Amino acid sequence: MKSDSVKKGMQQAPHRSLFNALGMTEEEMERPLIGIVSSYNEIVPGHMNLDKIVDAVKMGVAMAGGTPVMVPAIAVCDGIAMGHIGMKYSLVTRDLVADSTECLARAHAFDALVMVPNCDKNVPGLLMAAARINIPTVFVSGGPMLAGRVQGHKTSLSSMFEAVGAYTAGKMTEEDVKEYEQKACPTCGSCSGMYTANSMNCLTEVLGMGLKGNGTIPAVYSERLKLAKHAGMAVMELLKKNICPRDIMNEKAFRNALTMDMALGCSTNSMLHLPAIAHEAGIDLNLELANEISAKTPNLCHLAPAGPTYIEDLNEAGGIYAVMNEISKLGLLELDCITATGKTVGENIKGCVNKDPEVIRPVENPYSSTGGIAILKGNLAPDSAIVKRSAVAPEMLKHEGPARVFDCEEDAIEAIKGGKIVAGDVVVIRYEGPKGGPGMREMLNPTSAIAGMGLGSSVALITDGRFSGASRGASIGHTCPEAAVGGPIALVEEGDIISIDIDNHRLDVKVSDEEMAARKEKWQPRKPQVTSGYLARYAAMAAPASRGAILEI
């Protein structure tokens, strides 16, 4: 066992004295040392219940003959960080989580790990760490929030942000907004739609790193405590069999993840996180593959914000395994991949039936014949740009309109709320990429304002930043190269005609190559917005969004 290097032999007597200081018995020191990486805190609603999840995991580990030891990981609540400088610190925590977990696991010679995350960046951060450390590992998240209910209708955090836009447009009273405020987020858990946190927890199941139900069992259900105990027991089995994350997260597993991403209609942030996780596993996940997979993968789910159903509904309909079983009918999944259950994908999903064809469409009756996410290219995005196609109004799949150009999110929001954006416009928000932001902020406030003001089916938004999974509409993000490095988005001028053709994967500005070249000659890099601290270090090391915004050494 790896932990023998800190527990066995005369040279380790000092180490054992420190374990004694922890109150650890000789019997506990004889057993495998299992790190329980907990993101518990009292500021993120998705994490306030993780202390109970951790206790259940520890019980499962102990029941199966291991010694569980809890260690911490950080997490940021994207909703609370939204719309101010805090959002610059969201994406960058993914790498902090991976780095700090690597340090803790290596320094203390853990034999195996159980990861207990829940929200947007610490799920992929811990998946990155798992691939990097590569000792037996199982994931069990804190689970999704139940949907809110306002005036007899289910609702969620995205409805809350859009309510603010509706109030600004005079479509809601202050009392209406207050009702949403009190009811939109009724329980602990990751926000209730197919936003980034739930996307990544569901994809953790698909990748094979989480047990059945990891992505969908609500946070407040006792079933999640049972899942946590089983996760603790499962990691001991993986340790006995020496099944490690890189055995599970291989190239086939990532193809499965991209396939299910398309079927589920996951957050566009998955197109940042999957390449970053794959990179840690030694796999180059080219985003070109996403369109290839999308072309043959039907979109079976329209979960909020794309539609009226929520993660709790997906759970009742059979969960992720039921969607995988449905997709497998088309021969689109690699069924021989080993998973954290110790079984293959095919064995896991066998007999997992679709219990609600309104929540999980049968493959014979999909929402669309192609996947929920599209990668766009063109003279405005020579490398790539991303859009959640399943959340775009049909009339906006093809659109042309004049560019309304803003060099930061705040200026765009002021214009939107000031009534300066009209139907047909294409809002361009730049210098918000990994280097330019720095930190690649989410643009939920402007997209929600556009939707709330009734412009969601007539106004597009393009940015080198990114979008919350709660965003909907023609919201095109991750535009590469970003403005900070002189990408074409930096050269767009007010009134330029932007052409969007999502079905044909195109994003162009109707300006001649000669004119774009002349503008590039005159372009000057913008002064760095941050010159000290972690954000400055991140900006100096961040790779393009098309490569997952990973840190390059």
Salt bridges, closest charged atoms under 4 A:
ASP4 OD1 - LYS8 NZ 3.70
ASP78 OD2 - LYS121 NZ 2.59
ASP95 OD2 - ARG94 NE 3.89
ASP99 OD1 - ARG132 NH1 2.83
GLU102 OE1 - ARG132 NH1 2.74
ASP120 OD2 - LYS121 NZ 3.72
GLU162 OE1 - ARG472 NH2 2.75
GLU179 OE2 - LYS183 NZ 3.10
GLU181 OE2 - LYS178 NZ 3.80
GLU223 OE1 - LYS226 NZ 3.84
GLU237 OE2 - LYS240 NZ 3.45
GLU280 OE2 - ARG132 NH2 2.88
GLU288 OE2 - LYS377 NZ 2.51
GLU292 OE2 - ARG255 NH2 3.67
GLU312 OE2 - ARG149 NH2 3.56
GLU312 OE2 - LYS154 NZ 3.25
ASP313 OD1 - LYS154 NZ 2.60
GLU326 OE2 - LYS329 NZ 3.03
ASP336 OD2 - LYS252 NZ 3.08
GLU400 OE2 - LYS510 NZ 2.72
ASP407 OD1 - ARG430 NE 2.68
GLU409 OE1 - ARG441 NH1 3.64
GLU410 OE2 - ARG441 NH1 2.83
ASP425 OD2 - ARG404 NH1 3.08
GLU432 OE2 - ARG441 NH2 2.60
GLU442 OE2 - LYS121 NZ 3.69
GLU442 OE2 - ARG466 NH1 2.77
GLU493 OE2 - ARG519 NE 3.44
GLU494 OE2 - ARG404 NE 2.59
ASP496 OD2 - ARG519 NH1 2.69
ASP503 OD1 - ARG389 NH1 3.95
ASP508 OD1 - ARG506 NH2 2.75
GLU515 OE2 - ARG519 NE 2.95
GLU552 OE2 - ARG547 NH1 2.49
